[in-house]
Amino acid sequence: MTVSLPAPAEVSVVVYNVAGRVVATLADGSYSAGRHALTFDASSHASGLYFLRATVPGRLDEARKMMLVR
């Protein structure tokens, strides 16, 4: 996943399982302007549906579904 920021910002990107539990935090903190690559290491997680929530206060609050298939 790539995040592009036009200006420095606080970024939070979290992955949840279908039960709503946090399984990974991909970003949590201050990021400079520009493109940032984020990686979800799913090697210890079961196949199935996961949700990714990206938040930049005042600019973005978006959730997406992702299917992990092995």
C-alpha positions in Angstrom: 0.0 0.0 0.0 1.2 3.5 -0.8 0.2 6.7 0.9 0.8 10.0 -0.8 0.7 13.1 1.4 0.7 16.7 -0.1 1.9 18.0 3.3 3.3 16.6 6.5 0.6 14.9 8.5 -0.3 12.5 11.3 -1.2 9.1 9.7 -2.8 6.1 11.2 -3.3 2.9 9.1 -4.6 -0.1 11.0 -5.7 -3.6 9.9 -8.6 -5.3 11.7 -10.0 -8.9 11.5 -13.7 -9.6 11.0 -14.1 -9.7 14.8 -12.9 -6.1 15.0 -9.6 -6.8 16.6 -6.5 -5.0 15.6 -4.1 -7.4 13.9 -1.5 -5.0 12.6 -0.6 -1.3 12.7 1.0 -0.2 9.5 1.4 3.5 10.3 1.0 5.5 13.5 2.7 8.9 13.7 4.0 11.9 11.8 5.0 11.5 8.1 6.6 14.0 5.8 5.0 15.1 2.5 5.5 12.6 -0.3 4.9 9.0 -1.0 5.3 6.3 1.7 5.2 2.5 1.2 3.4 0.5 3.9 3.6 -3.3 4.1 1.2 -5.7 5.7 3.1 -8.9 6.8 0.3 -11.4 6.7 2.5 -14.4 7.2 1.1 -15.2 10.7 -2.5 -14.5 9.8 -5.2 -16.9 8.5 -6.8 -16.5 5.1 -10.0 -14.5 5.2 -11.5 -11.0 5.2 -9.7 -8.1 6.8 -10.4 -4.4 7.0 -7.9 -1.6 6.6 -8.6 1.8 8.1 -6.6 4.8 7.1 -6.9 8.1 9.0 -5.4 11.5 8.5 -7.2 13.9 10.9 -9.2 16.5 9.1 -8.4 15.1 5.6 -9.1 11.4 5.4 -11.0 8.6 7.2 -11.4 5.6 4.9 -11.9 1.9 5.4 -11.4 -0.8 2.8 -11.9 -4.5 2.7 -9.1 -6.9 1.7 -9.2 -10.6 1.2 -6.2 -12.6 2.2 -5.9 -15.8 0.1 -3.2 -18.4 0.6 
